[in-house]
Amino acid sequence: MFSNYLLPAWRTFRRNKLFTLINVLGLSIGISASVVIYLIAHHEFSYDRFEKDGDRIYRVVMDPTFSGTV
């Protein structure tokens, strides 16, 4: 039954090579972007997991901006 889907899909891919290339390229870029976003988020949330009371540790980030002239 699976071959009933593969054979017509293969024929369509061979007839429409440009559209197939565009679709496969878009799919691969989308999947790779999703994986990169997941890896960045996983890395950001993995700080201080080795500490005993890691849920009680906070990270302070400061962005100093000065208004006016120096």
Buried (B, 14 or more C-beta within 10 A) or exposed (E): EEEEEEEEEEEEBEEEEEEBEEEEEEEEEEEEEEEEEEEEEEEEEEEEEEEEEEEEEEEEEEEEEEEEEE
